[in-house]
Amino acid sequence: MSGLLENVRLVMLKGGDAVQYINSYWEKYPDDIHNHFPEDGYSTWNLLEKCIAANNSVLFKFILEGSHPLFHPMKRDCHIEGIVNGILRYGNLKFIEIYSDFLKDKWILLVQNFIHTHPYVILKPEISEYLNSINIKHTFFNKVGFWKPKHIPKFYEDVSFDVPKPQTSKVSQDIIDLIKKHEEDNPCYVDHYFGWSYCRLCDNDRNGDKEYYFVKNDVGYVWPEGYLHYLIEHNVHPPQDFIEFLKK
């Protein structure tokens, strides 16, 4: 990543005006600017992704308007698809409003392709509701057992995380067996990751590397492979609606 891109990211992290910073940089170093933003459009795409991660829709729109000589159009379809994916996974309705207006008819086609190729992606409730409102069917997955990490990235400090709450009473063996049966017999999808999850309550640093997805009657649930560890070793009781879902 170029030094300018890193500086813009830091300006956003500190709550500064990134648009003003870019304009002042352009005025100060007009001959140097295109070393940071080559005409292939890659750096423009890179910065748009940073805007989504930082929830900076103002700078996102500023870049897309294209009135600034700094930003070259994204010339590869993969760049555009990457922004669509980023907005649906990590953005919000404001980014959808901006980018759908920018892409016009192409927006719906790209969204349909994303959902077709990622049927079990976990999206925010508002994004799932938006997709259903434009007749693109998507199952919202309720998450169980995704706990607050020990170190939260700066961009996600405002995200609400659950924490495991041990109890004195043990989780019944029937519930444990029910979850095991689902994991072993009939998940509709299993996602694998390259790294291990770690337990938030003990020193177990290899607590699974999978996620299990289930859909029943258009209701979806997803939980990590290591969820059973919390139930068995730490007496963390699962929510009642999750148990009722499994019993259906």
ChimeraX attribute file (.defattr): number of C-alpha atoms within 10 A of each C-alpha:
attribute: neighborCount
match mode: 1-to-1
recipient: residues
	/A:1	9
	/A:2	10
	/A:3	9
	/A:4	15
	/A:5	18
	/A:6	13
	/A:7	14
	/A:8	19
	/A:9	18
	/A:10	14
	/A:11	15
	/A:12	21
	/A:13	15
	/A:14	9
	/A:15	10
	/A:16	13
	/A:17	14
	/A:18	21
	/A:19	17
	/A:20	11
	/A:21	14
	/A:22	19
	/A:23	12
	/A:24	12
	/A:25	14
	/A:26	17
	/A:27	10
	/A:28	11
	/A:29	10
	/A:30	11
	/A:31	9
	/A:32	11
	/A:33	18
	/A:34	15
	/A:35	10
	/A:36	16
	/A:37	21
	/A:38	14
	/A:39	16
	/A:40	13
	/A:41	16
	/A:42	18
	/A:43	20
	/A:44	23
	/A:45	25
	/A:46	16
	/A:47	21
	/A:48	24
	/A:49	22
	/A:50	21
	/A:51	23
	/A:52	21
	/A:53	17
	/A:54	19
	/A:55	21
	/A:56	20
	/A:57	18
	/A:58	15
	/A:59	21
	/A:60	20
	/A:61	17
	/A:62	13
	/A:63	21
	/A:64	19
	/A:65	12
	/A:66	12
	/A:67	9
	/A:68	13
	/A:69	9
	/A:70	19
	/A:71	24
	/A:72	20
	/A:73	16
	/A:74	17
	/A:75	13
	/A:76	12
	/A:77	8
	/A:78	11
	/A:79	18
	/A:80	17
	/A:81	16
	/A:82	16
	/A:83	18
	/A:84	21
	/A:85	19
	/A:86	17
	/A:87	22
	/A:88	22
	/A:89	15
	/A:90	17
	/A:91	24
	/A:92	17
	/A:93	13
	/A:94	15
	/A:95	23
	/A:96	18
	/A:97	10
	/A:98	16
	/A:99	19
	/A:100	16
	/A:101	12
	/A:102	14
	/A:103	12
	/A:104	10
	/A:105	10
	/A:106	11
	/A:107	18
	/A:108	15
	/A:109	10
	/A:110	17
	/A:111	18
	/A:112	15
	/A:113	14
	/A:114	17
	/A:115	17
	/A:116	13
	/A:117	10
	/A:118	12
	/A:119	13
	/A:120	22
	/A:121	17
	/A:122	22
	/A:123	18
	/A:124	17
	/A:125	13
	/A:126	12
	/A:127	21
	/A:128	18
	/A:129	17
	/A:130	17
	/A:131	19
	/A:132	13
	/A:133	10
	/A:134	9
	/A:135	10
	/A:136	16
	/A:137	17
	/A:138	22
	/A:139	21
	/A:140	22
	/A:141	22
	/A:142	17
	/A:143	16
	/A:144	15
	/A:145	20
	/A:146	15
	/A:147	15
	/A:148	14
	/A:149	14
	/A:150	8
	/A:151	7
	/A:152	12
	/A:153	8
	/A:154	10
	/A:155	14
	/A:156	12
	/A:157	10
	/A:158	8
	/A:159	8
	/A:160	9
	/A:161	12
	/A:162	12
	/A:163	13
	/A:164	19
	/A:165	12
	/A:166	15
	/A:167	12
	/A:168	8
	/A:169	10
	/A:170	14
	/A:171	18
	/A:172	12
	/A:173	11
	/A:174	9
	/A:175	16
	/A:176	15
	/A:177	12
	/A:178	13
	/A:179	16
	/A:180	13
	/A:181	13
	/A:182	15
	/A:183	18
	/A:184	9
	/A:185	8
	/A:186	11
	/A:187	15
	/A:188	13
	/A:189	14
	/A:190	15
	/A:191	13
	/A:192	13
	/A:193	10
	/A:194	7
	/A:195	10
	/A:196	13
	/A:197	18
	/A:198	17
	/A:199	19
	/A:200	16
	/A:201	13
	/A:202	10
	/A:203	9
	/A:204	12
	/A:205	11
	/A:206	12
	/A:207	19
	/A:208	20
	/A:209	16
	/A:210	18
	/A:211	18
	/A:212	20
	/A:213	24
	/A:214	22
	/A:215	17
	/A:216	11
	/A:217	7
	/A:218	11
	/A:219	12
	/A:220	19
	/A:221	19
	/A:222	23
	/A:223	19
	/A:224	21
	/A:225	20
	/A:226	20
	/A:227	20
	/A:228	21
	/A:229	16
	/A:230	22
	/A:231	22
	/A:232	15
	/A:233	13
	/A:234	19
	/A:235	19
	/A:236	21
	/A:237	19
	/A:238	19
	/A:239	10
	/A:240	9
	/A:241	9
	/A:242	15
	/A:243	14
	/A:244	9
	/A:245	15
	/A:246	16
	/A:247	10
	/A:248	7
